[in-house]
Amino acid sequence: MAAGAVAAIAATALLAGGALRSGDDAAAAPTSRQLIRVGFRELDAARRTGEPTHYGRAEEALREALDGDGQDAEALVGLASLANSRHRFREGLRLARQARRLAPDTAVVDAVLGDSLVELGRYDEAFRGFDRLAARKPGLTAYSRVSYARELLGHQAQAIEAMRLAVDAAGDSGEPAAWSRTQLGKLYFSQGRLHEAAAQYRAALELRPGYVQALDALAHVEAARGRLRAATSLERQAVAQTALPQYAGFLGDLYRLQGSARRADEQYRLVAAVDRLFVANGVATDLELSLFNVDHGFRLTESVARARRALAERPGIEAEGVLAWALARTGRCGEALRHSERALRLGTLDAPKFFQRGMIERCLGRRAASQRWFHRALRTNPYFSPAWAPVARRLS
């Protein structure tokens, strides 16, 4: 799963698993309960549509509920999930800990708390929490997080096994079912297993026609197969529904691969415009925008500064990897190597990070080492990037 995926898991699992009930519902003010329901609906809408203006409405409702009862664990969990969705993980951790003090035996608190800890690079603590969650309340909420933990540790077969359990727990209808199938497909794709990935994405689209995450994911499969027109058609459908930066960026890449620089530039400008909208709605985007700009050779010096800020705020392997790549693209390869080593410290089988390490080694004049990393990237997933996988093949 990409950076930021945990926050999406948080919202999905919260809504799929049902809201936390803190204390006696009968004793709670009806208006507080109603506000909390509004807050969770807005969080769900933000996750489903990618529209960041829902975040402000969610925050307004949840904070008003908390003003009525400053000891409401459910409102605190909602605010913690909101903070995670905005990539403000330190705030998410603080709020989740407040909720835990009020509701120490509630499974969903472990889920949101663990989400914050993962993005802050506190993996052992996060994984212990996910294990407690799975033992306490097995289901989609727990299995998806256990799967992500195993993926981060490089245990791909076990990650797939856990996500299959999440698929079973989600059932055969509704958005959680489509979401879990799409996540299972992404695990297959990360291993270059295109047929299995496409089958899961198509199953998600059967369950929920037009499901935007599956459209985007299937576009990646079609691009990997060299079917650029089919990929473009799918990604255009995704962008028409939800102009998320990663969707617009990939559509731009597809246009560029087909020789349409004008259309590609239009999508790249859309990435910048949507990023500004997210920032205006309280989302921290330094990490994601840095990765996009570095991959595309845009504003590299600025991207190094952004990546450093991102690492200070969320010191996990994703931020280490983005900073390593930004430094490498600006020629600071000795420093890049140190961050690359930290980005790979968990044993994650991440083809883009392996490729980037190869480029760092090449920059340092270590030809044999660079070729080993390029080979490793291609063995892990020969389709990891339409732009960079051909470079890895050429240089390996």
Stockholm file with secondary structure:
# STOCKHOLM 1.0

chainA/1-396         MAAGAVAAIAATALLAGGALRSGDDAAAAPTSRQLIRVGFRELDAARRTGEPTHYGRAEEALREALDGDGQDAEALVGLASLANSRHRFREGLRLARQARRLAPDTAVVDAVLGDSLVELGRYDEAFRGFDRLAARKPGLTAYSRVSYARELLGHQAQAIEAMRLAVDAAGDSGEPAAWSRTQLGKLYFSQGRLHEAAAQYRAALELRPGYVQALDALAHVEAARGRLRAATSLERQAVAQTALPQYAGFLGDLYRLQGSARRADEQYRLVAAVDRLFVANGVATDLELSLFNVDHGFRLTESVARARRALAERPGIEAEGVLAWALARTGRCGEALRHSERALRLGTLDAPKFFQRGMIERCLGRRAASQRWFHRALRTNPYFSPAWAPVARRLS
#=GR chainA/1-396 SS CCTTHHHHHHHHHHHHHCCCCCSCGGGSCHHHHHHHHHHHHHHHHHHHHCCTHHHHHHHHHHHHHHHHCTTCHHHHHHHHHHHHHTTCHHHHHHHHHHHHHHCTTCHHHHHHHHHHHHHTTCHHHHHHHHHHHHHHSCSHHHHHHHHHHHHHTTCHHHHHHHHHHHHHHHCSSHHHHHHHHHHHHHHHHHTTCHHHHHHHHHHHHHHSTTCHHHHHHHHHHHHHTTCHHHHHHHHHHHHHHCCCHHHHHHHHHHHHHTTCHHHHHHHHHHHHHHHHHHHHTTCCCHHHHHHHHHHHTCSHHHHHHHHHHHHHHSCSHHHHHHHHHHHHHTTCHHHHHHHHHHHTTTCCCCHHHHHHHHHHHHHTTCHHHHHHHHHHHHHHCTTSCTTTHHHHHHHC
#=GC SS_cons         CCTTHHHHHHHHHHHHHCCCCCSCGGGSCHHHHHHHHHHHHHHHHHHHHCCTHHHHHHHHHHHHHHHHCTTCHHHHHHHHHHHHHTTCHHHHHHHHHHHHHHCTTCHHHHHHHHHHHHHTTCHHHHHHHHHHHHHHSCSHHHHHHHHHHHHHTTCHHHHHHHHHHHHHHHCSSHHHHHHHHHHHHHHHHHTTCHHHHHHHHHHHHHHSTTCHHHHHHHHHHHHHTTCHHHHHHHHHHHHHHCCCHHHHHHHHHHHHHTTCHHHHHHHHHHHHHHHHHHHHTTCCCHHHHHHHHHHHTCSHHHHHHHHHHHHHHSCSHHHHHHHHHHHHHTTCHHHHHHHHHHHTTTCCCCHHHHHHHHHHHHHTTCHHHHHHHHHHHHHHCTTSCTTTHHHHHHHC
//
